[in-house]
Amino acid sequence: MTNTELANAIRHGLFSERETLKEAMEYAFSVFRTLGPNEIAATTAMMVVLNTLSNEMLKDITPEESAQ
């Protein structure tokens, strides 16, 4: 799956976005802080999704790109 295909597969029109990944993560963590003891579970779930997304993106990188 190319990065473009991946982006199209995970995009959901019901939800908004932020300008940068950093801003999006800061927003998510601010929401998670309202969950009290469930904050850790929500953070874990989000990080699992981000790690999986990262793995999928790395599959599309050529050996030449990974050497940079």
Secondary structure, 3 states (H helix, E strand, C coil): CCHHHHHHHHCCCCCCCCCCHHHHHHHHHHHHHHHHHHHHHHHHHHHHHHHHHHHHHHHCCCHHHHCC
